[in-house]
């Protein structure tokens, strides 16, 4: 009976054995990182803080540009006012000396019709010139006053955006502290990092809204990404960072399922379940430095690498994702874009 049962189970056992061999032999290094440590609340807070900081910074820079232009306008209007001051004084003195009666007397004392017409034309021309001088002077004064008021408004706008940026920085710091990280770090910096091609912006410098609308070309990708994510991916590869990468993936939170994130493996073969060291560690260091140097060009929300996170409001801070190399980001560099 037992022998008969064993014979019947042999095909099933053979299939199971084959599957076990395949699973063991499968290149685990190619698999995507699983949930990357942290919580949904942490990722949401970091995203909100980064977006708020980037938007406030853009508004601050635009305000400073407008203030600079207004300062030039103010200086020009003041100069014009100063130049016209003397001519306005001449018009006022002449009007005071001559008056309407003296002007009429001047015309009535003309000795001939031709002389009368000549004097009338001269007086008309003088009146036109005086009118232009007075109009120009008044406009210069009004421009000066408007420029002063506009500059005051821009200063208030800048103070407002600085306050917003400070709040967003505090928001990010608090979120990281709650997760057990947040301490200042020296981070990853490479002065030799090349410059990336900037992603398109709106005319006011803000980032346009983008959807997950283009096919994910990364080897580990399985869906769509945004055009801005595609630009970041392509620029990183153009800069020499061509190791195995995965962008879109289905996850419970974060930017990956939105097509706004990529994971760049430190090892050339793919995501390994070990902490990067040697040349792999140097590769990750250089990639993180490259992404941060080009943050404003690529629209970077944050970068995570080797237990550290770069956030636009805080700079490099400690990141304490608990778990293995995926959670601590010691086997791959994580990039999220706005």
Beta strands, then each sheet from edge to edge (+ up, - down):
strand 1: 214-215
strand 2: 224-225
strand 3: 245-246
strand 4: 261-265
strand 5: 300-305
strand 6: 308-311
strand 7: 315-318
strand 8: 332-337
sheet 1: 1+ 2-
sheet 2: 3+ 4- 8+ 5- 6+ 7-
end
